[in-house]
Amino acid sequence: MENLSTYRKRLLYQSQHRGMREMDLLLGEFGKKVLSMERADLDAFEFLLSFPDQTLYALFFDNGPLPSGVSESLVNELQNFKKTL
């Protein structure tokens, strides 16, 4: 199992290099918060990052459905964060 520091750095990198510009901006900026997240929140964020950009774009920009197993509180936090960009 990777140590917590490495885990955080990997998630930050993955959030900033998605492939779709809108998702790079939203998740990349939000991903800077991973440096202070608790392990359970990091796991929820990692699970969210496992979804394709198109699914996440629909969720955050088109009010698409919440994918199964995704933390609703994390999505709400991201939706609120999006309003600050």
N, C-alpha and C positions, 0 to 999 in steps of 0.2 A: 504494500500500500504506500502510495506517495505521501510525503510529509505535507503538512497543511500549507506551508509557504509555497511549495511547488504546485500544489493543487490550485491555490488562488491565482498564481501566475498563469497557469494553463487556462483556467476559465476566463481570465481577463483577455488573454490572447484570442481564445476562441470567440469571445463576444465581440471583439474588434475586427475580426477577419471572417465575416460571414459570406460575402459574395454579392449580396444585394445591398446597395448603398444605404437605403433607408434602414435596414436592419443593422448594418455596421454602425450607423450613427446612434440609433436608439439603444441597442444592446451594448455597444461599445462604451458609450458614455455611462450607461447604467452599470456596466461591468466594473467600472472603477470602484464601485461600492463593495465589490467582492473582497477587497483588501481588508475590510472590517467585518464581514459577515461571519456568523457562526456556522459550524459544520453542517447542521441540518439545512440552513438556508442555502449554503453552497451546493448541497446535493440537489435541492429543488431547482436551483438555477442551472446546474449541469443538465438535469433532465429536460428543462425547457429548451436549452441549447441543442438538444438532440433532435428537435423537430426541424423540418425543412423551412427555409426562409419564406416560402409561399404560404405555409400554414401559419407561421408567426405573423407575417404581414397581414393576412386576413384577420387574425385575432386582434392585432393592435390598431389597424387602420381601417378595417371594414366591419368591425364588430362581429367577426366570425365566431364560431363556436369554440368553447374552451376544450382543448384536447384532453382526452381521458388521462387522469393521473397528474395533471399539471396543477400546481398550487394556486388556488384562486387568490390567496392573499398576495402572492408574488406577482401575479398578473395585475392585480389592483395597484400594487406599488409601482409597477412599470407604467401602467396607464396614467397614474398621477405624475410620475417622473416625466412622461412624454409631454405633459402640459407645460413643463418648465423649459423645454428646449426651444 
